[in-house]
Amino acid sequence: MYYQPGVTPHGLPRDPFKSCVVPRPIGWISTINELGQHNLAPFSQFQNVTFDPPIVMFSSNQDTSGNQKDTARNAERTGEFVWNMATYDLREEVNITAEEFPAGVDEFERAKLEKLPSTLVKPMRVKRSPIQFECVYLNTLRFPGNPPMGAVDVVFGRVVAIHIDDQFIDSNGLIDILKIKPLARMGYYDYTYVDNKFQMVIPGSNKGLLAGLEGSHDKASEAS
Ligand SMILES: Cc1cc2nc3c(=O)[nH]c(=O)nc-3n(C[C@H](O)[C@H](O)[C@H](O)COP(=O)(O)O)c2cc1C
């Protein structure tokens, strides 16, 4: 099949677009507003964009009334946000925090999630989440889209502190992803989680390329 989004109909019972980019990691983002009220919401349009220094982004569409979502507004106004890794064990809590509550409602409380203070930023961390990034807001790219929800705020932040629960670091010093079972979004109402892995390295002996693949600043410097 073939279609041009917004121009020709896809002709399927459900829009296939979101099912084509899978799986998507979930940015479970905590922020505070100017009054110090806590907010937590999931964003599957989330990624790291580079690693040295580490920078992440999340894409926040407008809410169902066409207004900017609390997470994007808080990040812009207070200059900080925290990324919490979403896991299979936390799936129900992730889901609860997606409800469209009025600004000022604390989704940590709604989902009965304990908070942990951060070290360099004010937004709290989700205690049960195995990995959290403390982030400083960099900028927003706003793309126009179809009302009410289509316009999007793509929010970028630099990761200034990283917390990894020691119980998920294995005896070789590697993150035990299969133990964590990170949650990911697919299309429709579908989710998945990481329950297998395999390894490949780029052919040839370019140490700089391999350092990039590994995401290692130290090895990249040695190789240059
Ligand atoms: C798993 C999951 C992923 C989501 N991903 C996004 C997303 O990428 N962008 C977005 O705008 N909303 C996304 N949502 C919806 C938001 O979480 C929801 O609009 C939430 O109410 C926003 O809260 P806020 O206004 O407190 O920021 C997602 C919801 C779920 C359950």
The ligand as a Gaussian input file, in Angstrom:
#p B3LYP/6-31G(d) Opt

LIG

0 1
 C        3.229000       5.525000      26.878000
 C        2.737000       6.898000      26.517000
 C        3.480000       7.683000      25.674000
 C        3.086000       8.984000      25.364000
 N        3.835000       9.719000      24.498000
 C        3.496000      11.002000      24.230000
 C        4.309000      11.797000      23.380000
 O        5.337000      11.361000      22.855000
 N        3.938000      13.082000      23.166000
 C        2.827000      13.615000      23.736000
 O        2.539000      14.788000      23.523000
 N        2.025000      12.884000      24.557000
 C        2.344000      11.606000      24.818000
 N        1.557000      10.848000      25.659000
 C        0.403000      11.501000      26.325000
 C        0.848000      12.323000      27.534000
 O        1.478000      11.504000      28.491000
 C       -0.387000      12.993000      28.163000
 O       -0.889000      13.965000      27.253000
 C       -0.137000      13.644000      29.496000
 O       -1.386000      14.016000      30.051000
 C        0.723000      14.890000      29.413000
 O        0.848000      15.396000      30.724000
 P        1.277000      16.876000      31.096000
 O        0.218000      17.830000      30.582000
 O        1.338000      16.815000      32.581000
 O        2.606000      17.144000      30.457000
 C        1.900000       9.523000      25.933000
 C        1.131000       8.712000      26.777000
 C        1.534000       7.410000      27.057000
 C        0.684000       6.542000      27.951000

